[in-house]
Amino acid sequence: MTDTTIRKSIYLQASREVVWDYLTQPDKLATWFHAPKTPLAEGKALEMFGTESGDKLIWGDVKVARAPEYLEYSFTVKPMGDAVSTVKWTLETVAGGTKLSLEHVGLPQGTDAFGLTLALDKGWDDHISRMRAHIHENTN
């Protein structure tokens, strides 16, 4: 059996610095994902809250924050129980903008966990799509 990993890549018409802000700053994260109360910083706890409910939805620790090229944090949501996964973001400069890549590793394995994998896969698609729309509406 292979390890379940979600991988996504998109191109954004914005500098790596702008995209980095969307990955780490509470006001920017609130536009496409969930809002932390403080900026994401290496060595700090990760806590993200629902923008409408205010409930804590995601938690973990920021392991690496190397602006504006790489961000890595542990990631747990309630349906994962005690399992801890890892989210890795890589930002690469390309002609005209930034290539943003996501790798979500360490997801729970097995048939029973596949529904969670499908939900996270769709969730990342939806969130990343909102990020792209917000960045392109506000930086062009």
MARBAMAR-207968 format. One record per atom (N, C-alpha, C): residue in one letter; residue number from 0; x, y, z; atom name. Coordinates in steps of 0.2 Angstrom, whole numbers, plus 5000, padded with zeros to 4 digits. Atoms other than C-alpha are relative to their C-alpha. Example, Ala and Ser with C-alpha at 12.3 -4.5 7.8 and 13.67 -1.06 7.14 Angstrom:
BEGIN
+--------+-----+------+------+------+-------+
| residu | num |    X |    Y |    Z | atome |
+--------+-----+------+------+------+-------+
|      a |   0 | 5004 | 4994 | 5000 |     N |
|      a |   0 | 5062 | 4978 | 5039 |    CA |
|      a |   0 | 5004 | 5006 | 5000 |     C |
|      s |   1 | 4996 | 4994 | 4999 |     N |
|      s |   1 | 5068 | 4995 | 5036 |    CA |
|      s |   1 | 4996 | 5005 | 5003 |     C |
+--------+-----+------+------+------+-------+
//
This chain:
BEGIN
+--------+-----+------+------+------+-------+
| residu | num |    X |    Y |    Z | atome |
+--------+-----+------+------+------+-------+
|      m |   0 | 5004 | 4994 | 5000 |     N |
|      m |   0 | 5000 | 5000 | 5000 |    CA |
|      m |   0 | 5004 | 5006 | 5000 |     C |
|      t |   1 | 4997 | 4994 | 5000 |     N |
|      t |   1 | 5006 | 5017 | 4996 |    CA |
|      t |   1 | 4997 | 5005 | 5005 |     C |
|      d |   2 | 5003 | 4995 | 4996 |     N |
|      d |   2 | 5005 | 5032 | 5007 |    CA |
|      d |   2 | 4996 | 5005 | 4996 |     C |
|      t |   3 | 5004 | 4995 | 5004 |     N |
|      t |   3 | 4991 | 5044 | 5003 |    CA |
|      t |   3 | 5002 | 5007 | 5001 |     C |
|      t |   4 | 4997 | 4993 | 5001 |     N |
|      t |   4 | 4997 | 5061 | 4998 |    CA |
|      t |   4 | 4996 | 5004 | 4995 |     C |
|      i |   5 | 5004 | 4996 | 5004 |     N |
|      i |   5 | 4987 | 5075 | 4991 |    CA |
|      i |   5 | 5005 | 5005 | 4997 |     C |
|      r |   6 | 4995 | 4995 | 5003 |     N |
|      r |   6 | 4997 | 5086 | 4979 |    CA |
|      r |   6 | 4996 | 5005 | 4995 |     C |
|      k |   7 | 5003 | 4995 | 5004 |     N |
|      k |   7 | 4991 | 5102 | 4970 |    CA |
|      k |   7 | 5005 | 5005 | 4998 |     C |
|      s |   8 | 4995 | 4994 | 5002 |     N |
|      s |   8 | 5000 | 5116 | 4960 |    CA |
|      s |   8 | 4995 | 5004 | 4996 |     C |
|      i |   9 | 5003 | 4995 | 5004 |     N |
|      i |   9 | 4993 | 5132 | 4953 |    CA |
|      i |   9 | 5005 | 5005 | 4998 |     C |
|      y |  10 | 4996 | 4994 | 5001 |     N |
|      y |  10 | 5000 | 5147 | 4945 |    CA |
|      y |  10 | 4996 | 5007 | 5001 |     C |
|      l |  11 | 5003 | 4994 | 4997 |     N |
|      l |  11 | 4996 | 5164 | 4952 |    CA |
|      l |  11 | 5004 | 5006 | 4997 |     C |
|      q |  12 | 4997 | 4994 | 5003 |     N |
|      q |  12 | 4999 | 5181 | 4944 |    CA |
|      q |  12 | 5001 | 5005 | 5006 |     C |
|      a |  13 | 4998 | 4996 | 4994 |     N |
|      a |  13 | 5007 | 5189 | 4959 |    CA |
|      a |  13 | 5007 | 4997 | 5002 |     C |
|      s |  14 | 4994 | 5002 | 4998 |     N |
|      s |  14 | 5024 | 5189 | 4967 |    CA |
|      s |  14 | 5000 | 4995 | 5006 |     C |
|      r |  15 | 5000 | 5005 | 4994 |     N |
|      r |  15 | 5030 | 5176 | 4980 |    CA |
|      r |  15 | 4998 | 5003 | 5006 |     C |
|      e |  16 | 5001 | 4997 | 4994 |     N |
|      e |  16 | 5029 | 5189 | 4993 |    CA |
|      e |  16 | 4993 | 5001 | 5001 |     C |
|      v |  17 | 5007 | 4999 | 4999 |     N |
|      v |  17 | 5011 | 5193 | 4990 |    CA |
|      v |  17 | 4997 | 4993 | 5001 |     C |
|      v |  18 | 5003 | 5007 | 4999 |     N |
|      v |  18 | 5007 | 5174 | 4989 |    CA |
|      v |  18 | 5002 | 4998 | 5007 |     C |
|      w |  19 | 4998 | 5001 | 4993 |     N |
|      w |  19 | 5017 | 5172 | 5005 |    CA |
|      w |  19 | 4995 | 5003 | 5005 |     C |
|      d |  20 | 5004 | 4997 | 4995 |     N |
|      d |  20 | 5006 | 5184 | 5014 |    CA |
|      d |  20 | 4993 | 4997 | 5000 |     C |
|      y |  21 | 5007 | 5004 | 5001 |     N |
|      y |  21 | 4990 | 5174 | 5008 |    CA |
|      y |  21 | 5001 | 4993 | 5004 |     C |
|      l |  22 | 4999 | 5006 | 4996 |     N |
|      l |  22 | 4998 | 5159 | 5017 |    CA |
|      l |  22 | 5001 | 5001 | 5007 |     C |
|      t |  23 | 4998 | 4999 | 4993 |     N |
|      t |  23 | 5003 | 5167 | 5033 |    CA |
|      t |  23 | 4997 | 5005 | 5004 |     C |
|      q |  24 | 5002 | 4994 | 4997 |     N |
|      q |  24 | 4994 | 5183 | 5037 |    CA |
|      q |  24 | 4992 | 4999 | 5002 |     C |
|      p |  25 | 5007 | 5002 | 4999 |     N |
|      p |  25 | 4977 | 5181 | 5046 |    CA |
|      p |  25 | 4995 | 5004 | 4996 |     C |
|      d |  26 | 5005 | 4997 | 5004 |     N |
|      d |  26 | 4968 | 5194 | 5036 |    CA |
|      d |  26 | 4999 | 4997 | 4993 |     C |
|      k |  27 | 5000 | 5003 | 5006 |     N |
|      k |  27 | 4973 | 5186 | 5020 |    CA |
|      k |  27 | 4997 | 4993 | 5000 |     C |
|      l |  28 | 5002 | 5007 | 4999 |     N |
|      l |  28 | 4970 | 5168 | 5026 |    CA |
|      l |  28 | 4992 | 5000 | 5001 |     C |
|      a |  29 | 5008 | 5000 | 4999 |     N |
|      a |  29 | 4952 | 5173 | 5031 |    CA |
|      a |  29 | 4997 | 5001 | 4993 |     C |
|      t |  30 | 5004 | 4999 | 5006 |     N |
|      t |  30 | 4948 | 5177 | 5013 |    CA |
|      t |  30 | 5000 | 4994 | 4996 |     C |
|      w |  31 | 5001 | 5006 | 5004 |     N |
|      w |  31 | 4951 | 5160 | 5006 |    CA |
|      w |  31 | 5000 | 4993 | 5004 |     C |
|      f |  32 | 4999 | 5006 | 4997 |     N |
|      f |  32 | 4954 | 5147 | 5020 |    CA |
|      f |  32 | 4997 | 5001 | 5007 |     C |
|      h |  33 | 5002 | 4999 | 4993 |     N |
|      h |  33 | 4952 | 5149 | 5039 |    CA |
|      h |  33 | 5005 | 5005 | 5003 |     C |
|      a |  34 | 4996 | 4995 | 4998 |     N |
|      a |  34 | 4958 | 5163 | 5050 |    CA |
|      a |  34 | 5004 | 4998 | 5007 |     C |
|      p |  35 | 4996 | 5000 | 4994 |     N |
|      p |  35 | 4972 | 5162 | 5063 |    CA |
|      p |  35 | 4999 | 5006 | 5004 |     C |
|      k |  36 | 5001 | 4993 | 4996 |     N |
|      k |  36 | 4972 | 5175 | 5077 |    CA |
|      k |  36 | 5007 | 5004 | 4999 |     C |
|      t |  37 | 4993 | 4997 | 5001 |     N |
|      t |  37 | 4991 | 5178 | 5074 |    CA |
|      t |  37 | 5003 | 4998 | 4993 |     C |
|      p |  38 | 4997 | 5002 | 5007 |     N |
|      p |  38 | 5002 | 5177 | 5058 |    CA |
|      p |  38 | 5004 | 4993 | 5002 |     C |
|      l |  39 | 4997 | 5007 | 5000 |     N |
|      l |  39 | 5009 | 5159 | 5055 |    CA |
|      l |  39 | 5008 | 5002 | 5000 |     C |
|      a |  40 | 4993 | 4999 | 4999 |     N |
|      a |  40 | 5027 | 5159 | 5061 |    CA |
|      a |  40 | 5004 | 4994 | 5003 |     C |
|      e |  41 | 4997 | 5006 | 4999 |     N |
|      e |  41 | 5040 | 5146 | 5063 |    CA |
|      e |  41 | 5001 | 4999 | 5008 |     C |
|      g |  42 | 4999 | 5002 | 4993 |     N |
|      g |  42 | 5040 | 5137 | 5080 |    CA |
|      g |  42 | 4994 | 5002 | 5004 |     C |
|      k |  43 | 5006 | 4998 | 4996 |     N |
|      k |  43 | 5023 | 5144 | 5085 |    CA |
|      k |  43 | 4994 | 4995 | 4998 |     C |
|      a |  44 | 5006 | 5005 | 5001 |     N |
|      a |  44 | 5006 | 5134 | 5087 |    CA |
|      a |  44 | 4996 | 5003 | 4994 |     C |
|      l |  45 | 5004 | 4998 | 5006 |     N |
|      l |  45 | 4995 | 5134 | 5072 |    CA |
|      l |  45 | 4992 | 4999 | 5003 |     C |
|      e |  46 | 5007 | 5001 | 4998 |     N |
|      e |  46 | 4976 | 5137 | 5076 |    CA |
|      e |  46 | 4996 | 5004 | 4995 |     C |
|      m |  47 | 5004 | 4997 | 5005 |     N |
|      m |  47 | 4964 | 5141 | 5063 |    CA |
|      m |  47 | 4992 | 5000 | 5002 |     C |
|      f |  48 | 5007 | 5000 | 4997 |     N |
|      f |  48 | 4946 | 5146 | 5067 |    CA |
|      f |  48 | 4995 | 5002 | 4994 |     C |
|      g |  49 | 5005 | 4998 | 5005 |     N |
|      g |  49 | 4930 | 5147 | 5056 |    CA |
|      g |  49 | 4999 | 5007 | 5000 |     C |
|      t |  50 | 5002 | 4993 | 5000 |     N |
|      t |  50 | 4927 | 5164 | 5049 |    CA |
|      t |  50 | 4993 | 5002 | 5002 |     C |
|      e |  51 | 5007 | 4998 | 4997 |     N |
|      e |  51 | 4909 | 5163 | 5053 |    CA |
|      e |  51 | 4998 | 4997 | 5007 |     C |
|      s |  52 | 5001 | 5003 | 4994 |     N |
|      s |  52 | 4908 | 5151 | 5067 |    CA |
|      s |  52 | 5004 | 5002 | 5006 |     C |
|      g |  53 | 4996 | 4999 | 4994 |     N |
|      g |  53 | 4923 | 5156 | 5077 |    CA |
|      g |  53 | 5003 | 4994 | 5003 |     C |
|      d |  54 | 4998 | 5006 | 4997 |     N |
|      d |  54 | 4926 | 5138 | 5081 |    CA |
|      d |  54 | 5007 | 4998 | 4997 |     C |
|      k |  55 | 4993 | 5002 | 5002 |     N |
|      k |  55 | 4944 | 5131 | 5081 |    CA |
|      k |  55 | 4999 | 4993 | 4995 |     C |
|      l |  56 | 5001 | 5005 | 5005 |     N |
|      l |  56 | 4944 | 5120 | 5065 |    CA |
|      l |  56 | 5006 | 4996 | 4999 |     C |
|      i |  57 | 4993 | 5003 | 5002 |     N |
|      i |  57 | 4963 | 5116 | 5062 |    CA |
|      i |  57 | 5005 | 5002 | 5005 |     C |
|      w |  58 | 4995 | 4999 | 4995 |     N |
|      w |  58 | 4977 | 5114 | 5074 |    CA |
|      w |  58 | 5007 | 4996 | 4998 |     C |
|      g |  59 | 4993 | 5003 | 5001 |     N |
|      g |  59 | 4996 | 5110 | 5074 |    CA |
|      g |  59 | 5005 | 5004 | 5002 |     C |
|      d |  60 | 4994 | 4996 | 4999 |     N |
|      d |  60 | 5013 | 5118 | 5074 |    CA |
|      d |  60 | 5003 | 5002 | 4993 |     C |
|      v |  61 | 4996 | 4998 | 5006 |     N |
|      v |  61 | 5022 | 5128 | 5061 |    CA |
|      v |  61 | 5007 | 4998 | 5001 |     C |
|      k |  62 | 4993 | 5003 | 5000 |     N |
|      k |  62 | 5038 | 5118 | 5058 |    CA |
|      k |  62 | 5005 | 5004 | 4997 |     C |
|      v |  63 | 4996 | 4996 | 5004 |     N |
|      v |  63 | 5046 | 5129 | 5044 |    CA |
|      v |  63 | 4996 | 5006 | 4997 |     C |
|      a |  64 | 5003 | 4995 | 5004 |     N |
|      a |  64 | 5042 | 5146 | 5038 |    CA |
|      a |  64 | 5006 | 5004 | 4998 |     C |
|      r |  65 | 4994 | 4997 | 5003 |     N |
|      r |  65 | 5056 | 5152 | 5026 |    CA |
|      r |  65 | 4997 | 5004 | 4994 |     C |
|      a |  66 | 5003 | 4996 | 5004 |     N |
|      a |  66 | 5048 | 5167 | 5018 |    CA |
|      a |  66 | 5005 | 5002 | 4994 |     C |
|      p |  67 | 5006 | 5002 | 5003 |     N |
|      p |  67 | 5044 | 5168 | 5003 |    CA |
|      p |  67 | 5000 | 4994 | 4996 |     C |
|      e |  68 | 4999 | 5006 | 5004 |     N |
|      e |  68 | 5048 | 5151 | 4998 |    CA |
|      e |  68 | 4997 | 4993 | 5002 |     C |
|      y |  69 | 5002 | 5006 | 4998 |     N |
|      y |  69 | 5043 | 5137 | 5009 |    CA |
|      y |  69 | 4996 | 5000 | 5007 |     C |
|      l |  70 | 5004 | 5000 | 4994 |     N |
|      l |  70 | 5030 | 5134 | 5023 |    CA |
|      l |  70 | 4998 | 4993 | 5002 |     C |
|      e |  71 | 5002 | 5007 | 4998 |     N |
|      e |  71 | 5027 | 5118 | 5033 |    CA |
|      e |  71 | 4997 | 5000 | 5007 |     C |
|      y |  72 | 5003 | 5001 | 4993 |     N |
|      y |  72 | 5015 | 5114 | 5047 |    CA |
|      y |  72 | 4997 | 4994 | 5001 |     C |
|      s |  73 | 5004 | 5006 | 4998 |     N |
|      s |  73 | 5007 | 5099 | 5056 |    CA |
|      s |  73 | 4993 | 5003 | 4999 |     C |
|      f |  74 | 5007 | 4999 | 5002 |     N |
|      f |  74 | 4989 | 5098 | 5052 |    CA |
|      f |  74 | 4995 | 4995 | 5003 |     C |
|      t |  75 | 5005 | 5005 | 4997 |     N |
|      t |  75 | 4975 | 5090 | 5062 |    CA |
|      t |  75 | 4993 | 5004 | 4999 |     C |
|      v |  76 | 5007 | 4998 | 4999 |     N |
|      v |  76 | 4956 | 5092 | 5060 |    CA |
|      v |  76 | 4996 | 4995 | 5004 |     C |
|      k |  77 | 5003 | 5004 | 4996 |     N |
|      k |  77 | 4943 | 5085 | 5071 |    CA |
|      k |  77 | 4998 | 4993 | 4997 |     C |
|      p |  78 | 5001 | 5007 | 5003 |     N |
|      p |  78 | 4938 | 5070 | 5059 |    CA |
|      p |  78 | 5006 | 4996 | 5000 |     C |
|      m |  79 | 4994 | 5004 | 5000 |     N |
|      m |  79 | 4956 | 5065 | 5060 |    CA |
|      m |  79 | 5001 | 4996 | 5006 |     C |
|      g |  80 | 4999 | 5003 | 4994 |     N |
|      g |  80 | 4955 | 5060 | 5078 |    CA |
|      g |  80 | 5007 | 5002 | 5003 |     C |
|      d |  81 | 4993 | 4998 | 4998 |     N |
|      d |  81 | 4973 | 5059 | 5085 |    CA |
|      d |  81 | 5005 | 5000 | 4995 |     C |
|      a |  82 | 4995 | 5000 | 5005 |     N |
|      a |  82 | 4981 | 5058 | 5068 |    CA |
|      a |  82 | 5002 | 5007 | 4999 |     C |
|      v |  83 | 4997 | 4994 | 5002 |     N |
|      v |  83 | 4993 | 5071 | 5063 |    CA |
|      v |  83 | 5003 | 5000 | 4993 |     C |
|      s |  84 | 4997 | 5000 | 5007 |     N |
|      s |  84 | 4997 | 5075 | 5045 |    CA |
|      s |  84 | 5005 | 5006 | 4999 |     C |
|      t |  85 | 4996 | 4994 | 5001 |     N |
|      t |  85 | 5009 | 5088 | 5037 |    CA |
|      t |  85 | 4998 | 5003 | 4994 |     C |
|      v |  86 | 5002 | 4996 | 5006 |     N |
|      v |  86 | 5005 | 5102 | 5025 |    CA |
|      v |  86 | 5007 | 5004 | 4998 |     C |
|      k |  87 | 4994 | 4996 | 5003 |     N |
|      k |  87 | 5020 | 5109 | 5014 |    CA |
|      k |  87 | 4998 | 5004 | 4994 |     C |
|      w |  88 | 5002 | 4995 | 5006 |     N |
|      w |  88 | 5018 | 5124 | 5003 |    CA |
|      w |  88 | 5007 | 5002 | 4997 |     C |
|      t |  89 | 4994 | 4998 | 5004 |     N |
|      t |  89 | 5032 | 5128 | 4990 |    CA |
|      t |  89 | 4998 | 5005 | 4995 |     C |
|      l |  90 | 5001 | 4994 | 5004 |     N |
|      l |  90 | 5033 | 5145 | 4981 |    CA |
|      l |  90 | 5006 | 5001 | 4995 |     C |
|      e |  91 | 4994 | 4999 | 5005 |     N |
|      e |  91 | 5043 | 5146 | 4965 |    CA |
|      e |  91 | 4998 | 5006 | 4995 |     C |
|      t |  92 | 5001 | 4994 | 5005 |     N |
|      t |  92 | 5045 | 5162 | 4954 |    CA |
|      t |  92 | 5000 | 4997 | 4993 |     C |
|      v |  93 | 5000 | 5002 | 5007 |     N |
|      v |  93 | 5040 | 5159 | 4936 |    CA |
|      v |  93 | 4999 | 5007 | 4997 |     C |
|      a |  94 | 5001 | 4994 | 5004 |     N |
|      a |  94 | 5039 | 5172 | 4922 |    CA |
|      a |  94 | 4992 | 5002 | 5001 |     C |
|      g |  95 | 5007 | 4997 | 5000 |     N |
|      g |  95 | 5024 | 5183 | 4926 |    CA |
|      g |  95 | 4997 | 4999 | 5007 |     C |
|      g |  96 | 5003 | 5002 | 4993 |     N |
|      g |  96 | 5021 | 5176 | 4944 |    CA |
|      g |  96 | 5003 | 4995 | 5004 |     C |
|      t |  97 | 4998 | 5005 | 4995 |     N |
|      t |  97 | 5022 | 5162 | 4956 |    CA |
|      t |  97 | 4997 | 4993 | 4999 |     C |
|      k |  98 | 5002 | 5007 | 5000 |     N |
|      k |  98 | 5020 | 5143 | 4955 |    CA |
|      k |  98 | 4999 | 4998 | 5007 |     C |
|      l |  99 | 5001 | 5002 | 4993 |     N |
|      l |  99 | 5012 | 5138 | 4972 |    CA |
|      l |  99 | 4998 | 4992 | 5000 |     C |
|      s | 100 | 5001 | 5007 | 5000 |     N |
|      s | 100 | 5013 | 5119 | 4976 |    CA |
|      s | 100 | 4998 | 4998 | 5007 |     C |
|      l | 101 | 5002 | 5003 | 4994 |     N |
|      l | 101 | 5004 | 5110 | 4990 |    CA |
|      l | 101 | 5001 | 4993 | 5000 |     C |
|      e | 102 | 4999 | 5007 | 4999 |     N |
|      e | 102 | 5009 | 5093 | 4997 |    CA |
|      e | 102 | 4997 | 4999 | 5007 |     C |
|      h | 103 | 5003 | 5002 | 4994 |     N |
|      h | 103 | 4998 | 5086 | 5011 |    CA |
|      h | 103 | 5001 | 4993 | 5001 |     C |
|      v | 104 | 4998 | 5007 | 4999 |     N |
|      v | 104 | 5006 | 5070 | 5018 |    CA |
|      v | 104 | 4998 | 4998 | 5007 |     C |
|      g | 105 | 5002 | 5003 | 4994 |     N |
|      g | 105 | 5003 | 5058 | 5032 |    CA |
|      g | 105 | 4993 | 4999 | 5002 |     C |
|      l | 106 | 5007 | 5001 | 4999 |     N |
|      l | 106 | 4985 | 5056 | 5030 |    CA |
|      l | 106 | 4998 | 4993 | 5002 |     C |
|      p | 107 | 5002 | 5007 | 4998 |     N |
|      p | 107 | 4976 | 5042 | 5038 |    CA |
|      p | 107 | 4999 | 4995 | 4995 |     C |
|      q | 108 | 5000 | 5005 | 5006 |     N |
|      q | 108 | 4976 | 5026 | 5028 |    CA |
|      q | 108 | 4994 | 4995 | 5001 |     C |
|      g | 109 | 5005 | 5005 | 5000 |     N |
|      g | 109 | 4964 | 5013 | 5023 |    CA |
|      g | 109 | 4993 | 5002 | 4998 |     C |
|      t | 110 | 5007 | 4999 | 5003 |     N |
|      t | 110 | 4946 | 5011 | 5017 |    CA |
|      t | 110 | 4996 | 5005 | 5004 |     C |
|      d | 111 | 5004 | 4996 | 4996 |     N |
|      d | 111 | 4938 | 5019 | 5032 |    CA |
|      d | 111 | 5002 | 5007 | 5000 |     C |
|      a | 112 | 4998 | 4994 | 5000 |     N |
|      a | 112 | 4949 | 5034 | 5030 |    CA |
|      a | 112 | 4999 | 5004 | 4993 |     C |
|      f | 113 | 5000 | 4997 | 5007 |     N |
|      f | 113 | 4946 | 5037 | 5011 |    CA |
|      f | 113 | 4995 | 5005 | 5000 |     C |
|      g | 114 | 5005 | 4995 | 5000 |     N |
|      g | 114 | 4931 | 5047 | 5014 |    CA |
|      g | 114 | 5003 | 5007 | 5002 |     C |
|      l | 115 | 4996 | 4994 | 4998 |     N |
|      l | 115 | 4942 | 5060 | 5024 |    CA |
|      l | 115 | 5004 | 5002 | 4995 |     C |
|      t | 116 | 4995 | 4998 | 5005 |     N |
|      t | 116 | 4955 | 5060 | 5010 |    CA |
|      t | 116 | 4996 | 5003 | 4995 |     C |
|      l | 117 | 5004 | 4997 | 5006 |     N |
|      l | 117 | 4941 | 5064 | 4997 |    CA |
|      l | 117 | 4998 | 5007 | 5003 |     C |
|      a | 118 | 5003 | 4993 | 4998 |     N |
|      a | 118 | 4934 | 5078 | 5008 |    CA |
|      a | 118 | 5006 | 5005 | 5001 |     C |
|      l | 119 | 4995 | 4996 | 5000 |     N |
|      l | 119 | 4951 | 5085 | 5011 |    CA |
|      l | 119 | 5003 | 5002 | 4993 |     C |
|      d | 120 | 4999 | 4999 | 5007 |     N |
|      d | 120 | 4955 | 5084 | 4992 |    CA |
|      d | 120 | 4996 | 5005 | 4997 |     C |
|      k | 121 | 5005 | 4995 | 5002 |     N |
|      k | 121 | 4939 | 5093 | 4988 |    CA |
|      k | 121 | 5001 | 5007 | 5004 |     C |
|      g | 122 | 4999 | 4993 | 4996 |     N |
|      g | 122 | 4942 | 5106 | 5002 |    CA |
|      g | 122 | 5006 | 5004 | 4998 |     C |
|      w | 123 | 4995 | 4996 | 5002 |     N |
|      w | 123 | 4959 | 5110 | 4996 |    CA |
|      w | 123 | 4999 | 5003 | 4993 |     C |
|      d | 124 | 5002 | 4997 | 5006 |     N |
|      d | 124 | 4952 | 5112 | 4978 |    CA |
|      d | 124 | 4996 | 5007 | 5001 |     C |
|      d | 125 | 5004 | 4994 | 4999 |     N |
|      d | 125 | 4939 | 5124 | 4984 |    CA |
|      d | 125 | 5004 | 5006 | 5003 |     C |
|      h | 126 | 4996 | 4995 | 4996 |     N |
|      h | 126 | 4951 | 5134 | 4996 |    CA |
|      h | 126 | 5005 | 5003 | 4995 |     C |
|      i | 127 | 4995 | 4997 | 5004 |     N |
|      i | 127 | 4965 | 5136 | 4983 |    CA |
|      i | 127 | 4996 | 5004 | 4994 |     C |
|      s | 128 | 5003 | 4997 | 5005 |     N |
|      s | 128 | 4952 | 5141 | 4970 |    CA |
|      s | 128 | 4998 | 5007 | 5002 |     C |
|      r | 129 | 5002 | 4993 | 4997 |     N |
|      r | 129 | 4946 | 5155 | 4982 |    CA |
|      r | 129 | 5006 | 5004 | 5000 |     C |
|      m | 130 | 4994 | 4996 | 4999 |     N |
|      m | 130 | 4964 | 5160 | 4985 |    CA |
|      m | 130 | 5002 | 5003 | 4993 |     C |
|      r | 131 | 4998 | 4997 | 5007 |     N |
|      r | 131 | 4967 | 5162 | 4966 |    CA |
|      r | 131 | 4995 | 5006 | 4998 |     C |
|      a | 132 | 5005 | 4995 | 5002 |     N |
|      a | 132 | 4951 | 5172 | 4963 |    CA |
|      a | 132 | 5002 | 5006 | 5004 |     C |
|      h | 133 | 4999 | 4994 | 4996 |     N |
|      h | 133 | 4955 | 5184 | 4978 |    CA |
|      h | 133 | 5007 | 5003 | 4998 |     C |
|      i | 134 | 4994 | 4997 | 5002 |     N |
|      i | 134 | 4973 | 5186 | 4973 |    CA |
|      i | 134 | 4999 | 5004 | 4993 |     C |
|      h | 135 | 5000 | 4997 | 5006 |     N |
|      h | 135 | 4969 | 5190 | 4955 |    CA |
|      h | 135 | 4995 | 5006 | 5000 |     C |
|      e | 136 | 5004 | 4994 | 5000 |     N |
|      e | 136 | 4955 | 5202 | 4959 |    CA |
|      e | 136 | 5003 | 5006 | 5004 |     C |
|      n | 137 | 4998 | 4994 | 4996 |     N |
|      n | 137 | 4965 | 5212 | 4971 |    CA |
|      n | 137 | 5007 | 5002 | 4999 |     C |
|      t | 138 | 4993 | 4998 | 5002 |     N |
|      t | 138 | 4983 | 5212 | 4963 |    CA |
|      t | 138 | 5000 | 5002 | 4993 |     C |
|      n | 139 | 5000 | 4998 | 5007 |     N |
|      n | 139 | 4978 | 5216 | 4945 |    CA |
|      n | 139 | 4997 | 5007 | 4999 |     C |
+--------+-----+------+------+------+-------+
//
